[in-house]
Amino acid sequence: MKKGIHPENYRVVAFKDMSNDDVFLTKSTAQTKETIEVDGTEYPLVKLEISRTSHPYYTGKAKLLDTAGRIDKFKNKYAKFKKSPKKQEEEAKESE
């Protein structure tokens, strides 16, 4: 590894998911002005909009997309622009 490119000021930081108030501690170099007390110890606080405890992928509440329905909807929407077989044959004869 290259020397001198990695930060050396790692410290324990509290990350708080604002959607469900979950707090977890990990090492980070993120700069913050706010603090929070966790288990009697004060830590720098980084606020998150979404984390592993609230993201649909991790919670199992992900929506399944109906891709077949979307494709059918697309085909129906643009079917009016599709050329009829007779017009395709006429254009092929004209181009010869």
N, CA and C atoms as a LAMMPS dump frame, in Angstrom:
ITEM: TIMESTEP
0
ITEM: NUMBER OF ATOMS
288
ITEM: BOX BOUNDS ff ff ff
-5.0000000000000000e+02 5.0000000000000000e+02
-5.0000000000000000e+02 5.0000000000000000e+02
-5.0000000000000000e+02 5.0000000000000000e+02
ITEM: ATOMS id mol type element x y z
1 1 1 N 0.84 -1.188 0
2 1 2 C 0 0 0
3 1 3 C 0.875 1.238 0
4 2 1 N 0.352 2.286 -0.612
5 2 2 C 1.063 3.554 -0.627
6 2 3 C 1.03 4.174 0.759
7 3 1 N 2.129 4.776 1.14
8 3 2 C 2.202 5.411 2.45
9 3 3 C 1.795 6.872 2.334
10 4 1 N 1.156 7.365 3.371
11 4 2 C 0.822 8.783 3.436
12 4 3 C -0.488 9.167 2.758
13 5 1 N -1.253 8.208 2.238
14 5 2 C -2.507 8.567 1.574
15 5 3 C -3.739 8.231 2.419
16 6 1 N -3.548 7.504 3.507
17 6 2 C -4.671 7.112 4.35
18 6 3 C -4.755 8.033 5.567
19 7 1 N -5.966 8.451 5.948
20 7 2 C -6.094 9.326 7.116
21 7 3 C -5.709 8.596 8.398
22 8 1 N -5.191 9.357 9.341
23 8 2 C -4.765 8.757 10.599
24 8 3 C -5.64 9.192 11.764
25 9 1 N -6.641 10.019 11.505
26 9 2 C -7.455 10.551 12.588
27 9 3 C -8.771 9.796 12.756
28 10 1 N -8.717 8.468 12.698
29 10 2 C -9.909 7.662 12.934
30 10 3 C -10.301 7.771 14.395
31 11 1 N -11.602 7.862 14.638
32 11 2 C -12.119 7.875 15.996
33 11 3 C -13.492 7.208 15.987
34 12 1 N -13.982 6.825 17.144
35 12 2 C -15.3 6.212 17.229
36 12 3 C -16.348 7.307 17.066
37 13 1 N -17.286 7.075 16.135
38 13 2 C -18.331 8.045 15.814
39 13 3 C -19.681 7.337 15.893
40 14 1 N -20.699 8.06 16.369
41 14 2 C -22.06 7.522 16.415
42 14 3 C -22.793 7.953 15.155
43 15 1 N -23.376 6.994 14.446
44 15 2 C -24.202 7.269 13.279
45 15 3 C -25.646 7.04 13.687
46 16 1 N -26.519 8.026 13.414
47 16 2 C -27.923 7.919 13.812
48 16 3 C -28.811 7.96 12.584
49 17 1 N -29.626 6.913 12.42
50 17 2 C -30.609 6.856 11.338
51 17 3 C -31.804 7.692 11.79
52 18 1 N -32.06 8.8 11.106
53 18 2 C -33.104 9.733 11.522
54 18 3 C -34.513 9.197 11.241
55 19 1 N -34.645 8.187 10.393
56 19 2 C -35.976 7.666 10.085
57 19 3 C -36.502 6.733 11.174
58 20 1 N -35.594 6.067 11.913
59 20 2 C -36.062 5.166 12.967
60 20 3 C -35.283 5.305 14.271
61 21 1 N -34.448 6.33 14.375
62 21 2 C -33.669 6.653 15.59
63 21 3 C -32.7 5.556 16.022
64 22 1 N -32.286 4.684 15.118
65 22 2 C -31.289 3.672 15.428
66 22 3 C -29.913 4.33 15.469
67 23 1 N -29.1 3.982 16.462
68 23 2 C -27.756 4.538 16.608
69 23 3 C -26.759 3.384 16.615
70 24 1 N -25.688 3.523 15.826
71 24 2 C -24.627 2.52 15.867
72 24 3 C -23.283 3.221 15.864
73 25 1 N -22.3 2.572 16.479
74 25 2 C -20.956 3.135 16.624
75 25 3 C -19.992 2.436 15.687
76 26 1 N -19.112 3.224 15.077
77 26 2 C -18.064 2.672 14.228
78 26 3 C -16.956 3.703 14.119
79 27 1 N -15.806 3.28 13.644
80 27 2 C -14.696 4.214 13.455
81 27 3 C -14.892 4.976 12.162
82 28 1 N -14.555 6.274 12.199
83 28 2 C -14.732 7.109 11.022
84 28 3 C -13.854 8.344 11.127
85 29 1 N -13.66 8.987 9.981
86 29 2 C -12.958 10.275 9.96
87 29 3 C -13.931 11.403 9.644
88 30 1 N -15.228 11.108 9.608
89 30 2 C -16.244 12.108 9.267
90 30 3 C -16.212 13.258 10.272
91 31 1 N -16.224 14.468 9.748
92 31 2 C -16.212 15.659 10.593
93 31 3 C -17.634 16.032 10.971
94 32 1 N -17.842 16.386 12.223
95 32 2 C -19.164 16.755 12.696
96 32 3 C -19.049 17.709 13.877
97 33 1 N -20.062 18.522 14.062
98 33 2 C -20.082 19.473 15.178
99 33 3 C -21.006 19.002 16.294
100 34 1 N -21.895 18.045 15.991
101 34 2 C -22.854 17.567 16.979
102 34 3 C -22.308 16.358 17.721
103 35 1 N -22.82 16.16 18.943
104 35 2 C -22.439 14.991 19.728
105 35 3 C -23.693 14.329 20.284
106 36 1 N -23.526 13.075 20.699
107 36 2 C -24.62 12.319 21.298
108 36 3 C -24.03 11.439 22.392
109 37 1 N -24.807 11.202 23.438
110 37 2 C -24.351 10.337 24.515
111 37 3 C -24.923 8.937 24.322
112 38 1 N -24.034 7.956 24.273
113 38 2 C -24.428 6.562 24.117
114 38 3 C -23.773 5.768 25.238
115 39 1 N -24.571 5.112 26.045
116 39 2 C -24.085 4.304 27.171
117 39 3 C -23.161 5.104 28.092
118 40 1 N -23.501 6.361 28.334
119 40 2 C -22.741 7.192 29.263
120 40 3 C -21.491 7.823 28.681
121 41 1 N -21.216 7.61 27.406
122 41 2 C -20.045 8.195 26.751
123 41 3 C -20.507 9.094 25.622
124 42 1 N -19.859 10.242 25.478
125 42 2 C -20.235 11.19 24.428
126 42 3 C -19.398 10.935 23.168
127 43 1 N -20.096 10.849 22.02
128 43 2 C -19.452 10.581 20.735
129 43 3 C -19.862 11.644 19.73
130 44 1 N -18.997 11.918 18.737
131 44 2 C -19.426 12.781 17.631
132 44 3 C -20.598 12.123 16.914
133 45 1 N -21.557 12.915 16.416
134 45 2 C -22.772 12.392 15.799
135 45 3 C -22.824 12.721 14.314
136 46 1 N -23.086 11.686 13.498
137 46 2 C -23.333 11.856 12.073
138 46 3 C -24.758 11.38 11.828
139 47 1 N -25.592 12.261 11.261
140 47 2 C -26.991 11.91 11.008
141 47 3 C -27.133 11.324 9.608
142 48 1 N -27.901 10.225 9.525
143 48 2 C -28.148 9.552 8.255
144 48 3 C -29.634 9.577 7.941
145 49 1 N -29.967 9.662 6.667
146 49 2 C -31.368 9.588 6.266
147 49 3 C -31.833 8.139 6.194
148 50 1 N -30.93 7.257 5.85
149 50 2 C -31.289 5.842 5.695
150 50 3 C -30.066 4.996 6.04
151 51 1 N -30.297 3.854 6.656
152 51 2 C -29.198 2.958 7.012
153 51 3 C -29.661 1.519 6.829
154 52 1 N -28.844 0.592 7.266
155 52 2 C -29.183 -0.826 7.103
156 52 3 C -30.428 -1.213 7.891
157 53 1 N -30.794 -0.439 8.91
158 53 2 C -31.969 -0.782 9.711
159 53 3 C -33.267 -0.227 9.134
160 54 1 N -33.162 0.656 8.124
161 54 2 C -34.38 1.212 7.549
162 54 3 C -34.475 1.047 6.036
163 55 1 N -33.404 0.604 5.391
164 55 2 C -33.424 0.442 3.94
165 55 3 C -34.263 -0.777 3.562
166 56 1 N -35.166 -0.641 2.592
167 56 2 C -36.05 -1.755 2.211
168 56 3 C -35.31 -3.029 1.805
169 57 1 N -34.138 -2.905 1.22
170 57 2 C -33.39 -4.096 0.8
171 57 3 C -33.017 -4.951 2.013
172 58 1 N -32.569 -4.305 3.079
173 58 2 C -32.124 -5.031 4.264
174 58 3 C -33.269 -5.427 5.184
175 59 1 N -34.365 -4.694 5.147
176 59 2 C -35.483 -5.002 6.034
177 59 3 C -36.427 -6.034 5.435
178 60 1 N -36.269 -6.352 4.143
179 60 2 C -37.123 -7.337 3.498
180 60 3 C -38.445 -6.769 3.03
181 61 1 N -38.567 -5.462 3.024
182 61 2 C -39.813 -4.829 2.599
183 61 3 C -39.679 -4.193 1.217
184 62 1 N -38.783 -4.732 0.41
185 62 2 C -38.562 -4.189 -0.926
186 62 3 C -39.752 -4.508 -1.819
187 63 1 N -40.076 -3.579 -2.697
188 63 2 C -41.158 -3.794 -3.646
189 63 3 C -40.619 -4.574 -4.84
190 64 1 N -41.377 -5.552 -5.29
191 64 2 C -41.005 -6.285 -6.487
192 64 3 C -41.657 -5.597 -7.677
193 65 1 N -40.864 -5.305 -8.689
194 65 2 C -41.394 -4.642 -9.868
195 65 3 C -42.036 -5.658 -10.8
196 66 1 N -43.159 -5.301 -11.319
197 66 2 C -43.866 -6.158 -12.275
198 66 3 C -43.319 -5.814 -13.66
199 67 1 N -42.189 -6.41 -14
200 67 2 C -41.542 -6.068 -15.264
201 67 3 C -42.377 -6.485 -16.456
202 68 1 N -43.071 -7.609 -16.362
203 68 2 C -43.906 -8.054 -17.485
204 68 3 C -45.02 -7.047 -17.723
205 69 1 N -45.636 -6.566 -16.674
206 69 2 C -46.686 -5.561 -16.816
207 69 3 C -46.157 -4.264 -17.394
208 70 1 N -44.959 -3.896 -17.04
209 70 2 C -44.358 -2.663 -17.559
210 70 3 C -44.072 -2.788 -19.048
211 71 1 N -43.625 -3.965 -19.459
212 71 2 C -43.324 -4.187 -20.875
213 71 3 C -44.606 -4.139 -21.693
214 72 1 N -45.655 -4.794 -21.187
215 72 2 C -46.943 -4.774 -21.884
216 72 3 C -47.484 -3.35 -21.992
217 73 1 N -47.344 -2.601 -20.939
218 73 2 C -47.813 -1.21 -20.945
219 73 3 C -47.054 -0.408 -22.011
220 74 1 N -45.742 -0.626 -22.093
221 74 2 C -44.916 0.061 -23.088
222 74 3 C -45.352 -0.311 -24.499
223 75 1 N -45.543 -1.604 -24.743
224 75 2 C -45.954 -2.059 -26.083
225 75 3 C -47.307 -1.489 -26.468
226 76 1 N -48.251 -1.475 -25.53
227 76 2 C -49.573 -0.914 -25.819
228 76 3 C -49.497 0.586 -26.107
229 77 1 N -48.658 1.27 -25.379
230 77 2 C -48.532 2.717 -25.539
231 77 3 C -47.989 3.086 -26.917
232 78 1 N -47.021 2.316 -27.402
233 78 2 C -46.369 2.642 -28.665
234 78 3 C -46.855 1.791 -29.837
235 79 1 N -47.887 1.007 -29.648
236 79 2 C -48.436 0.177 -30.723
237 79 3 C -48.995 1.044 -31.844
238 80 1 N -49.497 2.222 -31.507
239 80 2 C -50.084 3.09 -32.533
240 80 3 C -49.031 3.601 -33.516
241 81 1 N -47.765 3.561 -33.134
242 81 2 C -46.695 4.018 -34.025
243 81 3 C -46.132 2.895 -34.884
244 82 1 N -46.521 1.689 -34.592
245 82 2 C -46.027 0.533 -35.331
246 82 3 C -46.666 0.511 -36.72
247 83 1 N -45.844 0.242 -37.714
248 83 2 C -46.332 0.198 -39.097
249 83 3 C -47.022 -1.127 -39.355
250 84 1 N -48.073 -1.073 -40.135
251 84 2 C -48.776 -2.306 -40.484
252 84 3 C -47.927 -3.096 -41.483
253 85 1 N -48.133 -4.416 -41.584
254 85 2 C -47.35 -5.243 -42.511
255 85 3 C -47.506 -4.796 -43.962
256 86 1 N -48.691 -4.3 -44.331
257 86 2 C -48.899 -3.846 -45.707
258 86 3 C -48.024 -2.645 -46.018
259 87 1 N -47.939 -1.693 -45.069
260 87 2 C -47.118 -0.501 -45.292
261 87 3 C -45.642 -0.87 -45.378
262 88 1 N -45.22 -1.859 -44.577
263 88 2 C -43.828 -2.285 -44.615
264 88 3 C -43.489 -2.896 -45.981
265 89 1 N -44.409 -3.691 -46.532
266 89 2 C -44.194 -4.302 -47.857
267 89 3 C -44.148 -3.223 -48.941
268 90 1 N -45.052 -2.24 -48.88
269 90 2 C -45.078 -1.16 -49.86
270 90 3 C -43.778 -0.36 -49.831
271 91 1 N -43.287 -0.047 -48.626
272 91 2 C -42.034 0.7 -48.52
273 91 3 C -40.851 -0.117 -49.015
274 92 1 N -40.875 -1.415 -48.806
275 92 2 C -39.789 -2.279 -49.274
276 92 3 C -39.763 -2.319 -50.804
277 93 1 N -40.966 -2.354 -51.442
278 93 2 C -41.042 -2.367 -52.89
279 93 3 C -40.602 -1.04 -53.477
280 94 1 N -40.94 0.053 -52.814
281 94 2 C -40.567 1.387 -53.295
282 94 3 C -39.06 1.59 -53.239
283 95 1 N -38.423 1.036 -52.231
284 95 2 C -36.989 1.236 -52.073
285 95 3 C -36.153 0.398 -53.041
286 96 1 N -36.771 -0.611 -53.7
287 96 2 C -36.036 -1.465 -54.639
288 96 3 C -35.771 -0.795 -55.912
